[in-house]
Amino acid sequence: MKFSLKNFRKQILHLPIEEVTFARRGFRGGDTRARKRLERVGQTFLLGYHAALDETDPPALAQRLNLVDLELRGFSFEGAAMGLALLDLITPWNRDRWRSLFNIAGAHRYMLHVGVGFALARVPPWLNTHVALTDSLLRWLVFDGYGFHQGYFKWPRYVVKQELPRHLSAYACRAFDQGLGRSLWFVDGADVNRILETIAAFSPSRHADLWSGVGLACAYAGGVDTAAIKALKSAVGPYRRYLAQGAAFAGKARQQAGNRAEHTDLTCRILCDLSANAAASVTDEALKDLHDYEEEPAYEVWRRRIQEAFEEKFNDRINLFSSPHCELRRPGAHNRGLRIVSCAQLVH
């Protein structure tokens, strides 16, 4: 039989579709709707991953991925990024596949960086410097992807035992935790009560980044109804700004890629009190005059600015309803509830 490098790649690196089922992963909780949605996300990811193993020419690959349903397309690019980055890592004679895809599909830059993290999770640490990343800000999403991979595929170790990779820097571990938080949306089947219990078991120092990841996954992957999203918002208490920052990231990722989704807009409206586009604008505003600092990377400054913007927004909303300058009156029988009829803050 004639040797085929393509067939060799596919045989060695192939991932069966069963690997992304709840039954195979042993995930906990979740109703039928959530399980079906999240399994479909995993299937779309693997579709992109296997497409990259089969078609490594970036233009042809991008054309193939663009045939995927628009709302799910980002997951296919994420999977393809994993496939190309993995090939870049294990074939020293050609390490430019991922960059080539990035150059022609940069609109998916968020998902492409996350996909690299999946690849790094599958190779020894000494290989992980051989991916040609291009974005100094979003490169931290690689560690987010790493965290998601470990939570998704190795959740008993990283979720139950709460391990952290020893070879990562202190801040990389924080980016890792945002990805780990995203994985909880899958591991716990988008079940709000289970997610609360899972995060509560972690050290409090890790809670903020985990909730950031949960917000991102809720808004980007979806799988639940309005009541569940509202329950999530009510349950997080002081961590709401982190939840909102994650949701805003999802809104920006979809806006950038042009694959907006109704569930992302709904989630942003509930968690951020803004539409997905408006939440994305918060992330844009936080980029102004952003640069790396000696004490911390620009990525963390960016996240914190977004979190603080939402904290201020939420506090203003609370102050609005407690302000002595606001007069609350009960409307007539034709209209229910309370109505603000006089408040200087509502002029515009």
Residue pairs with C-beta under 8 A, 6 or more apart in sequence:
6 53
6 54
9 53
9 87
10 50
10 53
10 54
13 53
13 83
13 86
14 50
14 53
15 46
15 49
15 50
17 43
17 46
18 24
19 25
19 42
19 46
19 153
20 39
20 42
20 43
20 45
20 46
21 39
21 42
22 30
22 35
22 38
22 39
22 189
25 152
25 153
25 155
25 186
25 187
26 155
26 156
27 35
27 155
27 186
27 187
27 188
27 189
28 187
28 188
28 189
28 191
28 194
29 188
29 189
29 191
29 194
30 38
30 188
30 189
30 190
30 191
30 223
31 189
31 191
33 223
33 224
33 225
34 189
34 190
34 191
34 223
34 224
35 189
37 221
37 222
37 223
38 185
38 186
38 189
38 190
38 221
38 223
40 72
41 72
41 75
41 186
41 221
42 186
44 68
44 69
44 72
44 75
44 76
44 79
45 75
45 76
45 78
45 79
45 82
46 79
47 68
47 76
47 79
48 65
48 68
48 75
48 76
48 77
48 78
48 79
48 80
48 81
48 83
49 79
49 80
49 82
49 83
50 79
50 83
51 61
51 64
51 65
51 76
51 79
51 80
51 83
52 61
52 79
52 80
52 81
52 82
52 83
52 84
52 87
52 97
53 83
53 87
55 61
55 64
56 84
56 87
56 97
58 84
58 97
58 100
58 101
58 103
58 104
58 105
59 104
61 80
61 84
61 101
62 101
62 104
62 105
65 73
65 76
65 77
65 80
65 105
66 73
68 76
70 258
70 259
71 259
71 261
73 108
73 257
73 259
74 108
74 110
74 111
74 220
74 253
74 254
74 257
74 259
75 111
77 105
77 108
77 111
77 112
77 115
77 257
78 108
78 111
78 112
78 114
78 115
78 118
78 145
79 115
79 118
80 101
80 115
81 98
81 101
81 111
81 112
81 113
81 114
81 115
81 116
81 118
81 119
82 115
82 116
82 118
82 119
82 145
83 119
84 97
84 98
84 101
85 97
85 98
85 115
85 116
85 118
85 119
85 120
85 131
86 119
86 122
86 123
87 94
87 97
88 94
88 95
88 96
88 97
88 98
88 119
88 130
88 131
88 132
89 95
89 119
89 120
89 123
89 127
89 128
89 130
89 131
90 123
90 127
92 130
95 130
95 131
95 132
96 132
98 112
98 116
98 131
98 132
99 132
99 134
101 112
102 109
102 112
102 134
105 112
106 112
107 256
107 257
107 258
108 256
108 257
109 135
109 138
109 256
110 138
110 141
110 249
110 252
110 253
110 256
110 257
111 253
111 257
113 133
113 135
113 138
113 139
113 141
113 142
113 144
113 145
114 141
114 142
114 144
114 145
114 148
114 179
115 145
116 131
116 133
116 142
116 145
117 141
117 142
117 143
117 144
117 145
117 146
117 147
117 148
117 149
117 179
118 145
118 146
118 148
118 149
119 131
120 128
120 131
120 142
120 145
120 146
121 145
121 146
121 149
121 150
121 153
122 149
125 167
131 142
133 139
133 142
136 292
136 298
137 290
137 298
137 299
137 302
138 299
139 299
140 171
140 172
140 175
140 297
140 299
140 300
141 175
142 175
143 168
143 172
143 173
143 175
143 176
143 179
144 175
144 176
144 178
144 179
144 182
144 213
145 179
146 165
146 168
146 176
146 179
147 158
147 175
147 176
147 177
147 178
147 179
147 180
147 181
147 182
147 183
147 213
148 179
148 180
148 182
148 183
148 213
149 179
149 183
150 157
150 158
150 165
150 176
150 180
150 183
151 158
151 159
151 179
151 180
151 182
151 183
151 184
151 186
151 187
152 183
152 186
152 187
155 183
155 187
157 163
158 164
158 180
159 180
159 183
159 184
159 187
159 198
162 201
162 202
162 203
162 206
164 173
164 176
165 173
165 176
168 176
171 296
171 297
171 300
174 209
174 300
175 209
175 299
177 206
177 209
177 210
177 213
178 209
178 210
178 212
178 213
178 216
178 246
179 213
180 210
180 213
181 199
181 209
181 210
181 211
181 212
181 213
181 214
181 216
181 217
181 246
182 213
182 214
182 216
182 217
182 246
183 213
183 217
184 195
184 198
184 199
184 210
184 213
184 214
184 217
185 195
185 213
185 214
185 217
185 218
185 221
185 223
186 217
186 221
187 198
188 194
188 195
188 198
190 218
190 223
190 224
190 228
192 228
192 231
192 232
192 235
195 214
195 232
196 235
199 207
199 210
199 211
199 214
202 210
207 239
208 239
208 242
209 242
211 236
211 239
211 242
211 243
211 246
212 242
212 243
212 245
212 246
212 303
213 246
214 232
214 243
214 246
215 242
215 243
215 244
215 245
215 246
215 247
215 249
215 250
215 271
216 246
216 247
216 249
216 250
217 246
217 250
218 224
218 229
218 232
218 243
218 246
218 247
218 250
218 267
218 271
219 246
219 247
219 249
219 250
219 251
219 263
219 264
219 267
219 268
219 271
219 276
220 250
220 253
220 254
220 264
222 261
222 263
222 264
222 267
223 263
226 266
226 270
229 266
229 267
229 270
229 271
230 270
232 243
232 271
233 240
233 243
233 270
233 271
236 242
236 243
240 271
240 310
240 314
241 307
241 308
241 310
241 311
241 314
242 307
243 271
244 271
244 272
244 279
244 306
244 307
244 310
244 314
245 303
245 306
245 307
245 310
247 267
247 268
247 271
247 272
247 279
248 268
248 272
248 274
248 279
248 280
248 282
248 283
248 306
248 310
249 283
250 264
250 267
250 268
250 276
251 264
251 265
251 268
251 272
251 275
251 276
251 277
251 279
251 280
251 283
252 279
252 280
252 283
252 284
254 260
254 261
254 264
254 276
254 280
255 276
255 277
255 280
256 280
260 276
260 277
264 276
265 275
265 276
265 277
267 276
268 274
268 275
268 276
268 278
268 279
269 275
269 276
272 278
272 279
272 282
272 310
273 313
273 314
273 317
274 282
282 306
282 309
282 310
283 302
283 306
285 309
286 302
286 305
286 306
286 309
287 302
290 298
290 301
290 302
290 305
291 298
292 298
293 301
316 345
320 326
320 340
320 343
320 345
320 346
321 340
323 343
323 345
325 342
325 343
325 344
325 345
326 340
326 342
326 343
326 345
327 340
327 341
327 342
327 343
328 338
328 339
328 340
328 341
329 338
329 339
329 341
330 338
330 339
331 337
331 338
331 339
340 346
